[in-house]
């Protein structure tokens, strides 16, 4: 995905499942009912220069062994956590990113998740 705008989806702006690989650059993901990007079941998402604004649950979320790598991204005004990693072998890597204005926490890791 290059220079995409994903707005107001009923689930996640980007949903990567079961070993999927997604690469994103300079995208805007906002106003989604759940996550800006959700990766589960061994999926891998890499992104650079993306903006995540006003996503209801989390801007970025991983579960069940999935991985997200974000470089130079902004995650703003998520209602729960800006970035959340849930479950064993799940990870989110942030490099030169900004996470701000989350209602509950900027970064959350739970049940073996790694940020």
C-alpha positions in Angstrom: 0.0 0.0 0.0 1.5 3.3 -1.0 0.0 6.7 -0.2 -3.4 5.1 0.7 -6.1 6.7 2.7 -8.3 4.3 4.7 -11.2 5.9 6.7 -14.2 4.8 8.8 -14.1 1.0 8.3 -16.2 -1.1 10.7 -13.2 -3.2 11.8 -9.6 -2.4 11.2 -8.3 -0.2 8.4 -5.8 -2.9 7.6 -6.4 -6.5 8.9 -3.5 -9.0 8.3 -4.2 -12.6 9.2 -2.7 -16.1 9.1 0.8 -15.4 7.8 -0.1 -12.5 5.6 2.6 -9.9 4.7 1.7 -6.3 4.2 4.0 -3.3 3.4 2.7 0.2 3.8 4.3 3.6 3.0 2.9 7.1 3.6 -0.6 5.9 4.4 -3.3 7.7 6.5 -5.5 5.4 8.5 -8.2 7.0 10.6 -11.7 6.8 12.3 -11.9 3.0 12.2 -14.2 1.2 14.6 -11.4 -1.1 16.0 -7.8 -0.8 15.0 -5.8 1.2 12.4 -3.7 -1.9 11.7 -4.4 -5.3 13.3 -2.1 -8.3 12.7 -2.8 -11.8 14.0 -1.8 -15.4 13.5 1.8 -15.0 12.3 1.1 -12.0 10.0 3.8 -9.4 9.4 3.2 -5.7 8.7 6.0 -3.2 7.9 5.2 0.5 7.6 7.0 3.8 7.1 5.7 7.3 7.4 2.1 6.4 8.2 -0.4 8.3 10.2 -3.0 6.7 12.5 -5.6 9.0 13.9 -8.8 8.5 16.0 -9.0 4.7 15.8 -11.5 3.5 18.4 -9.4 0.7 20.1 -5.7 0.9 19.1 -3.7 2.5 16.4 -1.5 -0.6 16.0 -2.2 -4.0 17.5 -0.7 -7.5 17.2 -1.8 -10.9 18.5 -1.0 -14.6 18.2 2.6 -14.4 17.0 2.1 -11.5 14.6 4.7 -8.7 14.0 4.5 -5.0 13.2 7.5 -2.9 12.4 6.8 0.9 12.2 9.3 3.6 11.2 8.6 7.3 11.3 4.9 6.8 12.1 2.4 8.9 14.2 -0.3 7.3 16.3 -2.7 9.9 17.7 -5.9 9.8 19.8 -6.6 6.1 20.1 -9.3 5.4 22.7 -7.6 2.5 24.4 -3.9 2.1 23.7 -2.0 3.8 20.9 0.1 0.6 20.4 -0.8 -2.8 21.9 0.8 -6.3 21.6 -1.1 -9.2 23.0 -0.1 -12.9 23.2 3.1 -14.9 23.1 5.5 -14.2 20.3 3.6 -11.1 19.2 5.7 -7.9 18.8 5.6 -4.3 17.7 8.8 -2.4 16.9 8.7 1.4 16.9 11.6 3.4 15.4 11.4 7.2 15.4 7.6 7.1 16.0 5.3 9.4 18.0 2.4 8.0 20.1 0.2 10.6 21.8 -3.2 11.4 23.1 -4.3 7.9 23.9 -7.1 7.6 26.5 -5.7 4.6 28.4 -2.0 4.1 27.5 0.4 5.0 24.8 1.9 1.5 24.7 0.5 -1.7 26.1 2.0 -5.3 26.2 0.1 -8.2 27.7 0.1 -12.0 27.8 3.7 -12.3 26.5 3.4 -9.5 23.9 6.5 -7.4 23.2 6.8 -3.7 22.3 
